[in-house]
Amino acid sequence: MPRERVREETSARQAPADCERNLHPARPRTREARALLGRITGDG
């Protein structure tokens, strides 16, 4: 089970990074989206 949890946590952290790659920096809400993704993952 611990191995599965580590895999899930890694996936949960990778998903926002994948999403961020699709955000164009010139979009007006990119900063807010990044802040939200940081709060979701606990990295912000």
Biopython code that builds the backbone (N, CA, C, O; Angstrom):
import numpy as np
from Bio.PDB.StructureBuilder import StructureBuilder

atoms = [
    (1, "MET", "N", (0.800, -1.207, 0.000)),
    (1, "MET", "CA", (0.000, 0.000, 0.000)),
    (1, "MET", "C", (0.846, 1.277, 0.000)),
    (1, "MET", "O", (0.514, 2.210, -0.731)),
    (2, "PRO", "N", (1.920, 1.359, 0.784)),
    (2, "PRO", "CA", (2.693, 2.611, 0.779)),
    (2, "PRO", "C", (3.232, 2.963, -0.606)),
    (2, "PRO", "O", (3.297, 4.138, -0.970)),
    (3, "ARG", "N", (3.611, 1.967, -1.363)),
    (3, "ARG", "CA", (4.131, 2.213, -2.706)),
    (3, "ARG", "C", (3.048, 2.843, -3.584)),
    (3, "ARG", "O", (3.319, 3.747, -4.375)),
    (4, "GLU", "N", (1.833, 2.356, -3.432)),
    (4, "GLU", "CA", (0.707, 2.890, -4.197)),
    (4, "GLU", "C", (0.434, 4.344, -3.808)),
    (4, "GLU", "O", (0.133, 5.172, -4.668)),
    (5, "ARG", "N", (0.539, 4.651, -2.527)),
    (5, "ARG", "CA", (0.308, 6.021, -2.062)),
    (5, "ARG", "C", (1.361, 6.968, -2.631)),
    (5, "ARG", "O", (1.039, 8.081, -3.048)),
    (6, "VAL", "N", (2.596, 6.534, -2.647)),
    (6, "VAL", "CA", (3.664, 7.364, -3.207)),
    (6, "VAL", "C", (3.389, 7.632, -4.676)),
    (6, "VAL", "O", (3.576, 8.753, -5.149)),
    (7, "ARG", "N", (2.951, 6.624, -5.396)),
    (7, "ARG", "CA", (2.627, 6.780, -6.814)),
    (7, "ARG", "C", (1.476, 7.774, -6.998)),
    (7, "ARG", "O", (1.509, 8.604, -7.906)),
    (8, "GLU", "N", (0.466, 7.689, -6.139)),
    (8, "GLU", "CA", (-0.672, 8.604, -6.227)),
    (8, "GLU", "C", (-0.256, 10.041, -5.907)),
    (8, "GLU", "O", (-0.691, 10.979, -6.576)),
    (9, "GLU", "N", (0.585, 10.213, -4.887)),
    (9, "GLU", "CA", (1.059, 11.548, -4.534)),
    (9, "GLU", "C", (1.893, 12.143, -5.665)),
    (9, "GLU", "O", (1.777, 13.328, -5.977)),
    (10, "THR", "N", (2.720, 11.325, -6.265)),
    (10, "THR", "CA", (3.533, 11.787, -7.388)),
    (10, "THR", "C", (2.641, 12.211, -8.545)),
    (10, "THR", "O", (2.875, 13.243, -9.175)),
    (11, "SER", "N", (1.637, 11.424, -8.814)),
    (11, "SER", "CA", (0.698, 11.750, -9.882)),
    (11, "SER", "C", (-0.057, 13.044, -9.573)),
    (11, "SER", "O", (-0.266, 13.869, -10.462)),
    (12, "ALA", "N", (-0.460, 13.218, -8.330)),
    (12, "ALA", "CA", (-1.188, 14.426, -7.930)),
    (12, "ALA", "C", (-0.316, 15.669, -8.069)),
    (12, "ALA", "O", (-0.821, 16.742, -8.398)),
    (13, "ARG", "N", (0.958, 15.542, -7.827)),
    (13, "ARG", "CA", (1.871, 16.686, -7.983)),
    (13, "ARG", "C", (2.210, 16.941, -9.451)),
    (13, "ARG", "O", (2.455, 18.081, -9.845)),
    (14, "GLN", "N", (2.224, 15.893, -10.247)),
    (14, "GLN", "CA", (2.566, 16.032, -11.662)),
    (14, "GLN", "C", (1.421, 16.649, -12.462)),
    (14, "GLN", "O", (1.664, 17.384, -13.419)),
    (15, "ALA", "N", (0.192, 16.362, -12.088)),
    (15, "ALA", "CA", (-0.966, 16.862, -12.838)),
    (15, "ALA", "C", (-0.978, 18.386, -12.941)),
    (15, "ALA", "O", (-1.179, 18.906, -14.039)),
    (16, "PRO", "N", (-0.772, 19.122, -11.851)),
    (16, "PRO", "CA", (-0.744, 20.582, -11.980)),
    (16, "PRO", "C", (0.398, 21.069, -12.878)),
    (16, "PRO", "O", (0.231, 22.037, -13.621)),
    (17, "ALA", "N", (1.538, 20.413, -12.815)),
    (17, "ALA", "CA", (2.656, 20.802, -13.673)),
    (17, "ALA", "C", (2.288, 20.596, -15.140)),
    (17, "ALA", "O", (2.611, 21.426, -15.989)),
    (18, "ASP", "N", (1.616, 19.493, -15.429)),
    (18, "ASP", "CA", (1.173, 19.242, -16.800)),
    (18, "ASP", "C", (0.181, 20.313, -17.243)),
    (18, "ASP", "O", (0.239, 20.796, -18.374)),
    (19, "CYS", "N", (-0.718, 20.673, -16.350)),
    (19, "CYS", "CA", (-1.711, 21.701, -16.652)),
    (19, "CYS", "C", (-1.020, 23.049, -16.884)),
    (19, "CYS", "O", (-1.366, 23.785, -17.808)),
    (20, "GLU", "N", (-0.046, 23.357, -16.036)),
    (20, "GLU", "CA", (0.650, 24.638, -16.135)),
    (20, "GLU", "C", (1.347, 24.796, -17.486)),
    (20, "GLU", "O", (1.438, 25.907, -18.010)),
    (21, "ARG", "N", (1.830, 23.712, -18.042)),
    (21, "ARG", "CA", (2.490, 23.774, -19.350)),
    (21, "ARG", "C", (1.547, 24.272, -20.430)),
    (21, "ARG", "O", (1.988, 24.832, -21.434)),
    (22, "ASN", "N", (0.252, 24.069, -20.229)),
    (22, "ASN", "CA", (-0.732, 24.488, -21.220)),
    (22, "ASN", "C", (-1.237, 25.907, -21.003)),
    (22, "ASN", "O", (-2.003, 26.420, -21.819)),
    (23, "LEU", "N", (-0.825, 26.544, -19.927)),
    (23, "LEU", "CA", (-1.264, 27.911, -19.648)),
    (23, "LEU", "C", (-0.319, 28.896, -20.327)),
    (23, "LEU", "O", (0.888, 28.873, -20.082)),
    (24, "HIS", "N", (-0.852, 29.737, -21.155)),
    (24, "HIS", "CA", (-0.030, 30.750, -21.803)),
    (24, "HIS", "C", (0.229, 31.867, -20.794)),
    (24, "HIS", "O", (-0.712, 32.352, -20.166)),
    (25, "PRO", "N", (1.489, 32.287, -20.624)),
    (25, "PRO", "CA", (1.810, 33.295, -19.613)),
    (25, "PRO", "C", (1.092, 34.631, -19.810)),
    (25, "PRO", "O", (0.940, 35.388, -18.852)),
    (26, "ALA", "N", (0.656, 34.931, -21.011)),
    (26, "ALA", "CA", (-0.009, 36.204, -21.277)),
    (26, "ALA", "C", (-1.492, 36.175, -20.886)),
    (26, "ALA", "O", (-2.144, 37.219, -20.860)),
    (27, "ARG", "N", (-2.016, 35.006, -20.588)),
    (27, "ARG", "CA", (-3.433, 34.931, -20.195)),
    (27, "ARG", "C", (-3.616, 35.659, -18.875)),
    (27, "ARG", "O", (-2.770, 35.540, -17.989)),
    (28, "PRO", "N", (-4.685, 36.398, -18.725)),
    (28, "PRO", "CA", (-4.866, 37.223, -17.539)),
    (28, "PRO", "C", (-5.009, 36.450, -16.222)),
    (28, "PRO", "O", (-4.706, 37.002, -15.165)),
    (29, "ARG", "N", (-5.452, 35.218, -16.254)),
    (29, "ARG", "CA", (-5.681, 34.493, -15.004)),
    (29, "ARG", "C", (-4.628, 33.422, -14.735)),
    (29, "ARG", "O", (-4.814, 32.579, -13.857)),
    (30, "THR", "N", (-3.528, 33.446, -15.478)),
    (30, "THR", "CA", (-2.496, 32.434, -15.287)),
    (30, "THR", "C", (-1.935, 32.476, -13.873)),
    (30, "THR", "O", (-1.742, 31.427, -13.258)),
    (31, "ARG", "N", (-1.671, 33.661, -13.350)),
    (31, "ARG", "CA", (-1.106, 33.775, -11.999)),
    (31, "ARG", "C", (-2.073, 33.192, -10.970)),
    (31, "ARG", "O", (-1.651, 32.483, -10.056)),
    (32, "GLU", "N", (-3.363, 33.485, -11.112)),
    (32, "GLU", "CA", (-4.347, 32.948, -10.180)),
    (32, "GLU", "C", (-4.431, 31.431, -10.280)),
    (32, "GLU", "O", (-4.558, 30.743, -9.267)),
    (33, "ALA", "N", (-4.361, 30.912, -11.503)),
    (33, "ALA", "CA", (-4.408, 29.456, -11.693)),
    (33, "ALA", "C", (-3.197, 28.793, -11.051)),
    (33, "ALA", "O", (-3.324, 27.745, -10.419)),
    (34, "ARG", "N", (-2.040, 29.390, -11.209)),
    (34, "ARG", "CA", (-0.832, 28.824, -10.587)),
    (34, "ARG", "C", (-0.934, 28.848, -9.072)),
    (34, "ARG", "O", (-0.521, 27.898, -8.407)),
    (35, "ALA", "N", (-1.482, 29.931, -8.515)),
    (35, "ALA", "CA", (-1.658, 30.014, -7.062)),
    (35, "ALA", "C", (-2.616, 28.924, -6.578)),
    (35, "ALA", "O", (-2.373, 28.289, -5.552)),
    (36, "LEU", "N", (-3.702, 28.713, -7.320)),
    (36, "LEU", "CA", (-4.657, 27.668, -6.960)),
    (36, "LEU", "C", (-4.003, 26.294, -7.024)),
    (36, "LEU", "O", (-4.181, 25.487, -6.111)),
    (37, "LEU", "N", (-3.264, 26.017, -8.066)),
    (37, "LEU", "CA", (-2.585, 24.731, -8.191)),
    (37, "LEU", "C", (-1.592, 24.536, -7.050)),
    (37, "LEU", "O", (-1.436, 23.422, -6.551)),
    (38, "GLY", "N", (-0.929, 25.592, -6.638)),
    (38, "GLY", "CA", (-0.005, 25.513, -5.504)),
    (38, "GLY", "C", (-0.724, 25.184, -4.208)),
    (38, "GLY", "O", (-0.226, 24.400, -3.400)),
    (39, "ARG", "N", (-1.896, 25.783, -4.004)),
    (39, "ARG", "CA", (-2.671, 25.491, -2.800)),
    (39, "ARG", "C", (-3.170, 24.049, -2.800)),
    (39, "ARG", "O", (-3.195, 23.393, -1.758)),
    (40, "ILE", "N", (-3.566, 23.563, -3.968)),
    (40, "ILE", "CA", (-4.066, 22.189, -4.068)),
    (40, "ILE", "C", (-2.969, 21.182, -3.691)),
    (40, "ILE", "O", (-3.220, 20.216, -2.971)),
    (41, "THR", "N", (-1.770, 21.422, -4.180)),
    (41, "THR", "CA", (-0.682, 20.484, -3.937)),
    (41, "THR", "C", (0.080, 20.778, -2.660)),
    (41, "THR", "O", (0.917, 19.976, -2.246)),
    (42, "GLY", "N", (-0.192, 21.909, -2.029)),
    (42, "GLY", "CA", (0.535, 22.275, -0.808)),
    (42, "GLY", "C", (1.903, 22.858, -1.104)),
    (42, "GLY", "O", (2.731, 22.982, -0.201)),
    (43, "ASP", "N", (2.155, 23.218, -2.360)),
    (43, "ASP", "CA", (3.449, 23.763, -2.740)),
    (43, "ASP", "C", (3.426, 25.289, -2.817)),
    (43, "ASP", "O", (4.438, 25.903, -3.153)),
    (44, "GLY", "N", (2.308, 25.895, -2.515)),
    (44, "GLY", "CA", (2.215, 27.333, -2.719)),
    (44, "GLY", "C", (1.930, 28.121, -1.503)),
    (44, "GLY", "O", (1.832, 29.346, -1.571)),
]
sb = StructureBuilder()
sb.init_structure("model")
sb.init_model(0)
sb.init_chain("A")
sb.init_seg("    ")
for serial, (resi, resn, name, xyz) in enumerate(atoms, 1):
    if name == "N":
        sb.init_residue(resn, " ", resi, " ")
    sb.init_atom(name, np.array(xyz, "f"), 0.0, 1.0, " ", f" {name:<3s}", serial, name[0])
structure = sb.get_structure()
